[in-house]
Amino acid sequence: MTLVNTRAAFEKAVTDTVLDANPKVKMVYDNVPYIAPGKSITYIVVSVNFGQATMQNQGASSDYYSGFVQCNIYVPKNKGTAALANTSELVINGLTSVNASDYVDTYSCKPKVRDIVGPGGVDDEDESHYLGVISCQFSANA
């Protein structure tokens, strides 16, 4: 199990679910540079933040990663909230897909998500997009 594999497991789960339903959505990841897409494009920024890297059992420590995943969903303004709601449902389904009994752990990290918060909306009049934020805690272990 590695930090890279753990990050990839969550990014892929969200990306696959979103793009299967709506291939026009642009996916952006916090660990690669990007330029914000145009104001008519819906896009999602996926951030994976680690808070813990080991678990101290009796004796030697074992790999145990935890932290939180945050997905910022940007939808064009003045189109109503349906676009944000629909895209948020896809993100939530992607995040929870790692908890399903039939999830295939191709990254060997046993990813799990906990309570999902959001989407919390942010409307900044100076921005071209309406923002919805979804976040959740995660864990992964070898």
C-alpha positions as CSV (number, residue, x, y, z in Angstrom):
1,M,0.0,0.0,0.0
2,T,1.3,3.5,-0.9
3,L,0.1,7.0,-0.6
4,V,-0.1,7.2,-4.4
5,N,-2.3,4.1,-4.7
6,T,-4.6,5.3,-1.9
7,R,-5.0,8.7,-3.7
8,A,-5.6,6.9,-7.0
9,A,-8.3,4.7,-5.5
10,F,-10.5,7.6,-4.5
11,E,-9.8,9.7,-7.6
12,K,-10.6,6.8,-9.9
13,A,-13.8,5.9,-8.0
14,V,-15.2,9.5,-8.3
15,T,-13.9,10.0,-11.9
16,D,-15.3,6.7,-13.3
17,T,-18.8,7.3,-11.7
18,V,-19.0,10.9,-12.9
19,L,-17.6,10.4,-16.4
20,D,-19.7,7.3,-17.0
21,A,-22.8,9.4,-16.4
22,N,-21.7,12.7,-17.9
23,P,-18.5,12.6,-20.1
24,K,-18.7,16.4,-20.6
25,V,-17.6,17.1,-17.0
26,K,-14.0,18.1,-16.6
27,M,-12.1,16.4,-13.8
28,V,-9.2,18.2,-12.1
29,Y,-6.9,16.8,-9.4
30,D,-5.2,18.8,-6.6
31,N,-1.8,17.2,-7.4
32,V,-1.6,18.4,-11.0
33,P,-1.5,22.0,-12.3
34,Y,-4.6,23.2,-14.2
35,I,-6.2,26.2,-15.6
36,A,-9.9,26.6,-14.7
37,P,-12.1,25.5,-17.6
38,G,-14.3,28.1,-19.3
39,K,-17.4,29.5,-17.6
40,S,-19.8,27.2,-19.5
41,I,-18.1,24.0,-18.4
42,T,-18.9,22.0,-15.3
43,Y,-15.8,20.8,-13.5
44,I,-14.8,19.0,-10.3
45,V,-11.6,19.5,-8.3
46,V,-10.8,16.4,-6.3
47,S,-8.5,16.8,-3.3
48,V,-7.1,14.0,-1.1
49,N,-5.5,15.1,2.1
50,F,-3.7,12.7,4.5
51,G,-3.9,13.1,8.2
52,Q,-2.5,9.8,9.5
53,A,0.1,7.4,8.0
54,T,0.5,4.6,10.5
55,M,-1.3,2.9,13.3
56,Q,0.7,1.9,16.4
57,N,-0.4,-1.6,17.3
58,Q,1.3,-3.6,20.0
59,G,4.8,-3.9,18.6
60,A,5.6,-2.5,15.1
61,S,3.4,0.0,13.4
62,S,1.3,-0.9,10.4
63,D,0.3,1.1,7.4
64,Y,-3.0,2.8,8.0
65,Y,-3.9,6.0,6.1
66,S,-6.7,8.3,6.9
67,G,-7.7,11.8,6.0
68,F,-10.3,13.4,4.0
69,V,-11.4,13.7,0.4
70,Q,-12.9,17.0,-0.8
71,C,-14.7,17.5,-4.1
72,N,-15.4,21.0,-5.2
73,I,-18.1,21.0,-7.9
74,Y,-18.2,24.0,-10.2
75,V,-21.3,24.5,-12.3
76,P,-22.1,27.5,-14.6
77,K,-24.1,30.2,-12.8
78,N,-27.7,31.2,-13.5
79,K,-28.7,27.7,-14.6
80,G,-30.5,26.8,-11.4
81,T,-29.4,24.3,-8.8
82,A,-30.3,21.1,-10.7
83,A,-26.9,20.8,-12.3
84,L,-25.2,21.0,-9.0
85,A,-27.6,18.5,-7.4
86,N,-27.2,16.0,-10.3
87,T,-23.4,16.3,-10.3
88,S,-23.3,16.1,-6.5
89,E,-25.2,12.8,-6.6
90,L,-22.6,11.4,-9.0
91,V,-19.7,12.4,-6.7
92,I,-21.4,10.9,-3.7
93,N,-22.1,7.7,-5.6
94,G,-18.4,7.6,-6.6
95,L,-17.2,8.1,-3.1
96,T,-19.5,5.5,-1.6
97,S,-18.7,3.0,-4.4
98,V,-15.5,2.0,-2.5
99,N,-17.6,0.7,0.4
100,A,-19.7,-1.6,-1.8
101,S,-19.2,-5.3,-1.2
102,D,-18.5,-5.8,-4.9
103,Y,-15.8,-3.1,-5.1
104,V,-12.6,-4.4,-6.7
105,D,-9.6,-3.2,-4.9
106,T,-7.1,-2.8,-7.8
107,Y,-4.9,-0.5,-5.7
108,S,-4.5,-2.9,-2.7
109,C,-5.4,-0.3,-0.1
110,K,-8.8,-1.3,1.1
111,P,-10.3,2.2,0.8
112,K,-13.4,3.2,2.8
113,V,-15.2,6.5,3.2
114,R,-17.2,7.6,6.2
115,D,-19.9,10.3,6.7
116,I,-20.2,12.4,3.6
117,V,-20.9,16.1,4.2
118,G,-22.5,18.4,1.5
119,P,-23.0,19.6,-1.0
120,G,-22.6,22.9,0.7
121,G,-23.2,25.8,-1.8
122,V,-21.1,28.9,-2.2
123,D,-22.3,31.7,-4.5
124,D,-19.7,34.4,-5.0
125,E,-21.0,37.1,-7.3
126,D,-17.5,37.8,-8.7
127,E,-17.1,34.2,-9.9
128,S,-18.4,32.6,-13.1
129,H,-19.4,29.3,-11.4
130,Y,-21.6,28.3,-8.5
131,L,-19.6,26.1,-6.1
132,G,-20.7,23.0,-4.2
133,V,-18.4,21.3,-1.7
134,I,-18.6,17.7,-0.7
135,S,-16.2,16.1,1.8
136,C,-15.8,13.0,3.7
137,Q,-13.3,11.1,5.9
138,F,-11.5,8.1,4.5
139,S,-9.3,5.3,5.7
140,A,-7.1,2.8,3.9
141,N,-5.0,-0.1,5.2
142,A,-2.8,-2.8,3.9
